[in-house]
Amino acid sequence: MPNKKDLERVFLSANNRIPKLSFLFGSTGFMFLIILLEIILIVFIYLKLLDYIVPITGAVLILDFIVLLYMLNVDEDYESYKITWAIIILIVPLLGSFAYLFVKLDYFNNRYKKHFINVNTDFSQYIDTDEKLLAEIRSENIELYQLYNYLQKRGNKGIYTNCKIRYFPSVEEMFPEYLKELKKARKFIFLEYFIIERGNMWNQILEILIEKVNEGVDVRVIYDGTCDFKKLPADYHKRLRKVGINCIKFAPLYPFISTYFNFRDHRKMTVIDGAVAFTGGFNISDEYINEIEVFGYWKDTAVMIKGEAVKSFTLMFLQMSVMNITQKEIDYINSSNNLKYDSKGYIIPYGDIPMDQYLVGKTVYLDVLNQAKDYVYIMSPYFILDDEFLNALRFSAQKGVDVRVLLPGIPDKDYINKIAKSYYRTMVESGVRMYEYTDGFVHGKMMVSDDKKAIVGTINLDYRSLYHHFENAVYMYDTEVVSEIKEDMLACFSKSLEITDKEIQKLKLSTRIVAYLFKIFEPLL
C-alpha cells in the first residue's frame, strides 16, 4: 500500500503550470538558439578574425554546398522538408548546416530507431492471420484486401470482424463509460497519452488506477516527455511508480537540444484486460471533457472497441513500452482471443512510427481519399500539408467527389491557423468545401467516406502527425458506426461557417503576411 505522502504527490491541482518555458524545448527555442549563436559568431569573426574572412567564407560555402548536395540526394526526406532546410542554410549560413546535421543525426532519438523498427516487426508474430477471413475479403472486396495487405507489411497485422464499436461524438459523453470500464478491470490497464495534465479528469482516473493497483491489477502508463515543466512535474513518472503504477515518460526533453518536433508519442489509447480499448483525439485533461473552457467548446471524438481487435491495441502499447516481451505480455495479448460480438463490418487498428519512412497514417488517408466516389468528410484541428496531399484533395473534388474539411473556428495556435487560412483560396477554387467550427475548437481527427469507410484516431493533417510522430488510428469498413460518424460530421457542418470567396476576401493583410512567412518553415511546425 502506498503511503499518504506518496499519494498526495500524485494528486495535483491545476494551478502551478509553467507553460512559458515550453518554447525552450521546441523548434522555436532551437531556431532562436541557432540565430543567436549565428549573430554572436558573426560579431566574433568581425572583431577577432577579420583578416581570415576569405578562407572562413570559403570553408563555409564548401560545407554548405556539401550539406545541400547530401540533402538533395537523401531519398527518405520529403521535398518540402529539404526546401525548408535549404532556406534555413541560406538565412543562417555559418550554422545552418550544423543545425541540419544535428537534427538529421538526432542522437537523442535515433538511438531508439533500430529498436522500434525491429519491435514493430517482431511483435506482429503474436497476432495470427485468419486466412479464411482474408480469402473471403479478397473475393468480396479487393480494395479492403489490398489496404490490409499494405498495413500488415508495415507491422500492423490484424483485421477483425464481429467486434463491438461505439462512437462518441464528445469526450464528456464518453467519460462516464470510460470510468465504468476502468472499474471492471481485473488483469491489466494500459494508458498511453500524448498529454496527461493535472486536473479533475486525471484525478478521477487516477483514483481508480490506484484502487486497481491495490487489487493486484497491472497498471501501466505512458505519457510523452513534452509534459515536462508544462503539464506535469519533471519527476511525475517517478511519483506514479511509488504508488505502484508502472509509468514511462517517453523521450524526456532537454532545453534547446531536444528536436521537439521529431519522434513524439502522440498516441492516445486505453486498453483494459484485452477486452476493451478506447482511442480517438482526446488526451487526459479537463478541456477535453469541457470542464474548463480554453477555446470555446472543445469538440473531440472517441471510439470504444470490444472484441478481438483490442489485441492490436495491447500490442501497440507493448511495442512502445517493453524491450523484450515476456510470457506475461504474451498472455495479455492472447486475452483478446475468441471475444466475438454479433456485429457487421471489419476493423483494422494500426499504428505509425516515424523511423521507418513508410508514412502509414498519410498513406491510409490518401487511400480513402483517392478511392472516394461520392464524398469524403474530414475533421482536423490543423491543416498544414505537403503538395501530394493537397493535390489529392483538389483532384478528388475536381472529379466530382464532395470533399469537405472541418477546421477550428477558435484555434489553439494562431500562427498555425493563419497558415491553414492561406490554403483556403486554392482549396475552394478546386471545389473543396472548407468549414470553420464556430462554437470553438475541433480536436477530433476523423475521415468518413461513401457510407462505408471511416477512420478515427490521433493523426492530424499536419507534418508532425504525418511525418514525425508515433500515431495510432482505427480503420472501420462497413461497421454500424460509419453512419453515426457521418451524421456527426453533417451536424458539425450545419453549425459551422463555410468558407466562400467573400470570407477569403475578408482575410486580414496581417494574416496573409504571417502565413507567407511561416509557410517557409511548415515542415518544422
Secondary structure, DSSP 8 states (H G I E B T S, - for coil): ---HHHHHHHS--SS---GGGGGGGSHHHHHHHHHHHHHHHHHHHHHH-GGGHHHHHHHHHHHHHHHHHHHHT-TTS-HHHHHHHHHHHHHSTTTHHHHHHHHHH-HHHHTTHHHHHHHHHHGGGGS---HHHHHHHHHH-HHHHHHHHHHHHTT----EES-EEEEESSHHHHHHHHHHHHHT-SSEEEEEES-B-SSHHHHHHHHHHHHHHHTT-EEEEEEEGGGBTTTB-TTHHHHHHHTT-EEEEES---TTTS-TTSS-B--EEEEETTTEEEEES--BSGGGGTSS-SSBEEE--EEEEESTTHHHHHHHHHHHH-SS--HHHHHHHHTTTT---S--SEEEEEEE-TTSS--HHHHHHHHHHHH-SSEEEEE-S-B---HHHHHHHHHHHHTT-EEEEEEESS-SSHHHHHHHHTTHHHHHHHT-EEEEETTEEE--EEEEETTTEEEEES--BSHIIIIISBEEEEEEES-THHHHHHHHHHHHHHTEEE--HHHHHT--HHHHHHHHHHHTTGGG-
